[in-house]
Amino acid sequence: MSTTLWVSPDIDTWRLQREGAHRPEKICQSRDEAIDWACRVALDCAPCVIKVQDYSGNLTAQFDFSRRPRDAAA
C-alpha cells in the first residue's frame, strides 16, 4: 500500500501531513524545507507519493518514491 504525503501551505508556514492523519507530521518555515523533509520521510516509507499544493489547494508538484533505494553497503 502506498503512503501519500501532502505538503500544504498554512498562513505563514508549510505543513507535511500523511493522508488521513488529523495532525501534521512536521511544520516547516518554507516550501522547500517541507519538500526536503517529505522526501526524507518518503525514502523511509516507500512506496510513497508526495503531493504539493499551493495556497488555492491546486496540485503544483508530485514526487513518486515507488521503491526503496538499494542499500549502499550491498
Kinemage of the C-alpha trace (Angstrom):
@kinemage 1
@onewidth
@group {chain A} dominant
@subgroup {mainchain}
@vectorlist {calphas} color= white
{ca met a 1} P 0.000 0.000 0.000
{ca ser a 2} L 1.344 3.403 -0.959
{ca thr a 3} L 1.642 6.271 1.516
{ca thr a 4} L 0.619 9.766 0.410
{ca leu a 5} L 2.306 12.778 1.996
{ca trp a 6} L 0.816 16.224 1.454
{ca val a 7} L 2.880 19.417 1.563
{ca ser a 8} L 0.432 22.293 2.045
{ca pro a 9} L 0.718 25.965 2.918
{ca asp a 10} L -0.757 27.365 6.093
{ca ile a 11} L -0.941 31.058 6.924
{ca asp a 12} L 2.818 31.618 7.265
{ca thr a 13} L 4.191 28.061 7.423
{ca trp a 14} L 4.125 24.840 5.408
{ca arg a 15} L 2.913 21.548 6.808
{ca leu a 16} L 3.739 17.967 5.983
{ca gln a 17} L 0.850 15.617 6.642
{ca arg a 18} L 0.135 11.976 5.839
{ca glu a 19} L -3.134 11.438 4.016
{ca gly a 20} L -5.826 10.567 6.551
{ca ala a 21} L -3.916 11.979 9.538
{ca his a 22} L -5.586 14.526 11.793
{ca arg a 23} L -2.402 16.432 12.614
{ca pro a 24} L 0.622 17.476 10.593
{ca glu a 25} L 3.756 15.392 10.946
{ca lys a 26} L 6.011 18.434 10.594
{ca ile a 27} L 5.598 22.222 10.399
{ca cys a 28} L 8.221 23.994 8.279
{ca gln a 29} L 9.085 27.628 7.657
{ca ser a 30} L 9.369 27.301 3.865
{ca arg a 31} L 8.022 25.240 0.972
{ca asp a 32} L 11.500 23.961 0.120
{ca glu a 33} L 12.132 22.848 3.697
{ca ala a 34} L 8.786 20.985 3.764
{ca ile a 35} L 9.507 19.237 0.452
{ca asp a 36} L 13.002 18.296 1.629
{ca trp a 37} L 11.598 16.830 4.835
{ca ala a 38} L 8.876 14.977 2.899
{ca cys a 39} L 11.499 13.414 0.623
{ca arg a 40} L 13.414 12.117 3.637
{ca val a 41} L 10.253 10.591 5.090
{ca ala a 42} L 9.285 9.133 1.689
{ca leu a 43} L 12.600 7.307 1.393
{ca asp a 44} L 11.883 5.540 4.681
{ca cys a 45} L 8.295 4.588 3.898
{ca ala a 46} L 8.433 3.802 0.159
{ca pro a 47} L 6.322 3.222 -1.802
{ca cys a 48} L 5.220 6.803 -1.260
{ca val a 49} L 3.859 9.775 -3.206
{ca ile a 50} L 4.445 13.394 -2.211
{ca lys a 51} L 1.815 15.884 -3.376
{ca val a 52} L 2.478 19.623 -3.108
{ca gln a 53} L -0.386 22.132 -3.008
{ca asp a 54} L -0.470 25.890 -3.492
{ca tyr a 55} L -2.494 28.379 -1.421
{ca ser a 56} L -5.594 27.692 -3.560
{ca gly a 57} L -5.410 23.947 -2.978
{ca asn a 58} L -4.219 23.180 -6.507
{ca leu a 59} L -1.695 20.376 -7.004
{ca thr a 60} L 1.547 22.019 -8.168
{ca ala a 61} L 4.021 19.126 -7.930
{ca gln a 62} L 4.095 15.402 -7.339
{ca phe a 63} L 7.038 13.158 -6.493
{ca asp a 64} L 6.891 9.370 -6.732
{ca phe a 65} L 9.033 7.193 -4.468
{ca ser a 66} L 7.896 3.835 -5.763
{ca arg a 67} L 10.861 1.817 -4.473
{ca arg a 68} L 13.242 1.974 -1.562
{ca pro a 69} L 16.814 2.806 -2.593
{ca arg a 70} L 19.192 -0.134 -2.558
{ca asp a 71} L 21.390 -0.475 0.463
{ca ala a 72} L 24.720 1.201 -0.376
{ca ala a 73} L 26.655 -1.471 1.526
{ca ala a 74} L 25.241 -4.347 -0.554
